[in-house]
Amino acid sequence: MSGHSKWATIKRKKAATDSKRGALFTKIIREITVAAKSGGDDVNSNPRLKNAVQKAKENNMPSDNIDRAIKKGMGTMDGVVYDEITYEGYGPGGVAIMVECLTDNKKRTAPELRTIFAKHGGNLGESGCVSYLFDRKGLIIIEAGQTNEDTVMELVLDLGAEDVKSEDGNIVVITGPESYQAVLDLVRGKSWKLVTNEISLIAKTTVPLDDKKAEQCLKLLELLEDQDDVQHVYSNYEIPDDVMARISEAK
């Protein structure tokens, strides 16, 4: 796959500015709370909680915040109850978009997302309208300049990794959900810096966009990511290198 495509969303998350740190903390706290509620407070037996706590630490979240979020999830402290819900829709050019949310008010979240879609060339669809276009996979991206594709492949294939490839110098590792934690633990044991690590939705195919549709799509995804209840946004768009270069030059 060439061009500016599904990893772009991840790169934007990594480049979050300090002004968005408070919003990032809120999203991580919600994830910790729901992870503890659904799987218990032991990070060694709850991979989802382990991953959320690790992300909190990587973003320098105070330990007290982490502990409170876990206690709220376990019901030992009063707190907001969050529902997990996934919305599906279409963006400019007919690209598929999946939006994973943790919300305390579904009656608020759905209309807000519908408005964002409608104002930026998309529309919110029915459940199941695009989910078949994605596979749930473990995604681990190792920051460029620390290792190489062959070295990583030798390490992770025996643990169940499905694919290892180089993207913009970074090493991208794809796993099945069941082998994700084992591969992640091994990679973290090497002390390599990671661009991202998560159980992700990965598009089976991509949709190339022209200049206008690409700009619209990037704006739509950015606004969806910034919505308070949204945890993750996934899409199957692809922006060819020449189109991305023109967009960058215009800014």
QUIUR-V380038 format. One record per residue. N is the residue number from 1. RES is the residue in one small letter. D_FIRST is the distance of its C-alpha to the first C-alpha in Angstrom with 1 decimal. Layout:
BEGIN
n & res & d_first
N & RES & D_FIRST
N & RES & D_FIRST
END
This chain:
BEGIN
n & res & d_first
1 & m & 0.0
2 & s & 3.8
3 & g & 6.9
4 & h & 9.1
5 & s & 8.2
6 & k & 9.7
7 & w & 10.9
8 & a & 12.9
9 & t & 15.6
10 & i & 16.1
11 & k & 16.5
12 & r & 19.0
13 & k & 20.9
14 & k & 21.2
15 & a & 22.6
16 & a & 25.3
17 & t & 28.5
18 & d & 31.9
19 & s & 33.1
20 & k & 30.7
21 & r & 31.8
22 & g & 34.4
23 & a & 32.0
24 & l & 29.7
25 & f & 32.8
26 & t & 33.7
27 & k & 30.4
28 & i & 30.6
29 & i & 34.3
30 & r & 33.6
31 & e & 31.1
32 & i & 33.6
33 & t & 36.4
34 & v & 34.6
35 & a & 33.3
36 & a & 36.9
37 & k & 38.3
38 & s & 36.1
39 & g & 36.2
40 & g & 39.1
41 & d & 39.7
42 & d & 39.1
43 & v & 35.8
44 & n & 36.2
45 & s & 36.2
46 & n & 34.0
47 & p & 30.3
48 & r & 29.4
49 & l & 32.3
50 & k & 31.6
51 & n & 28.2
52 & a & 29.6
53 & v & 32.4
54 & q & 30.2
55 & k & 28.2
56 & a & 31.6
57 & k & 32.8
58 & e & 29.7
59 & n & 30.5
60 & n & 34.2
61 & m & 35.5
62 & p & 39.2
63 & s & 40.2
64 & d & 42.7
65 & n & 40.0
66 & i & 38.1
67 & d & 41.4
68 & r & 42.4
69 & a & 39.2
70 & i & 39.6
71 & k & 43.3
72 & k & 42.5
73 & g & 40.1
74 & m & 42.8
75 & g & 45.4
76 & t & 47.6
77 & m & 47.2
78 & d & 47.2
79 & g & 44.0
80 & v & 41.8
81 & v & 40.4
82 & y & 36.7
83 & d & 35.1
84 & e & 31.5
85 & i & 30.0
86 & t & 26.6
87 & y & 26.3
88 & e & 23.8
89 & g & 23.3
90 & y & 21.4
91 & g & 20.4
92 & p & 20.3
93 & g & 18.6
94 & g & 19.0
95 & v & 16.2
96 & a & 17.3
97 & i & 18.7
98 & m & 20.4
99 & v & 23.0
100 & e & 24.8
101 & c & 28.3
102 & l & 31.4
103 & t & 34.3
104 & d & 38.1
105 & n & 38.5
106 & k & 36.3
107 & k & 38.6
108 & r & 37.4
109 & t & 33.7
110 & a & 32.9
111 & p & 34.7
112 & e & 33.1
113 & l & 29.5
114 & r & 30.5
115 & t & 31.9
116 & i & 28.7
117 & f & 26.6
118 & a & 29.3
119 & k & 29.7
120 & h & 26.1
121 & g & 25.0
122 & g & 24.4
123 & n & 26.5
124 & l & 27.2
125 & g & 27.1
126 & e & 28.8
127 & s & 28.0
128 & g & 25.6
129 & c & 24.2
130 & v & 20.6
131 & s & 20.7
132 & y & 19.9
133 & l & 16.3
134 & f & 15.8
135 & d & 16.5
136 & r & 18.6
137 & k & 17.4
138 & g & 18.4
139 & l & 16.2
140 & i & 17.4
141 & i & 16.0
142 & i & 18.2
143 & e & 18.9
144 & a & 18.2
145 & g & 21.1
146 & q & 22.8
147 & t & 21.4
148 & n & 18.8
149 & e & 16.3
150 & d & 19.0
151 & t & 21.7
152 & v & 19.9
153 & m & 18.9
154 & e & 22.6
155 & l & 23.8
156 & v & 21.8
157 & l & 21.2
158 & d & 24.9
159 & l & 24.8
160 & g & 22.4
161 & a & 19.0
162 & e & 16.4
163 & d & 13.5
164 & v & 13.3
165 & k & 10.6
166 & s & 10.8
167 & e & 9.2
168 & d & 11.5
169 & g & 14.1
170 & n & 14.3
171 & i & 14.2
172 & v & 12.6
173 & v & 14.7
174 & i & 14.5
175 & t & 17.9
176 & g & 19.9
177 & p & 22.3
178 & e & 25.2
179 & s & 24.1
180 & y & 22.5
181 & q & 25.9
182 & a & 26.7
183 & v & 23.4
184 & l & 23.8
185 & d & 27.5
186 & l & 26.7
187 & v & 24.1
188 & r & 26.7
189 & g & 29.3
190 & k & 27.7
191 & s & 28.2
192 & w & 24.7
193 & k & 23.9
194 & l & 21.2
195 & v & 19.1
196 & t & 19.2
197 & n & 20.2
198 & e & 20.7
199 & i & 20.6
200 & s & 17.8
201 & l & 16.5
202 & i & 12.8
203 & a & 11.6
204 & k & 11.3
205 & t & 9.6
206 & t & 8.8
207 & v & 11.3
208 & p & 10.9
209 & l & 14.0
210 & d & 16.5
211 & d & 18.5
212 & k & 21.2
213 & k & 19.2
214 & a & 16.8
215 & e & 19.9
216 & q & 21.5
217 & c & 18.7
218 & l & 18.5
219 & k & 22.3
220 & l & 22.5
221 & l & 20.3
222 & e & 22.4
223 & l & 25.6
224 & l & 24.7
225 & e & 23.9
226 & d & 27.3
227 & q & 29.3
228 & d & 31.7
229 & d & 31.1
230 & v & 27.3
231 & q & 25.8
232 & h & 22.1
233 & v & 19.9
234 & y & 16.6
235 & s & 14.6
236 & n & 11.8
237 & y & 11.5
238 & e & 8.8
239 & i & 10.6
240 & p & 9.8
241 & d & 11.2
242 & d & 14.4
243 & v & 15.1
244 & m & 14.7
245 & a & 17.0
246 & r & 19.5
247 & i & 19.6
248 & s & 20.2
249 & e & 22.9
250 & a & 24.6
251 & k & 25.3
END
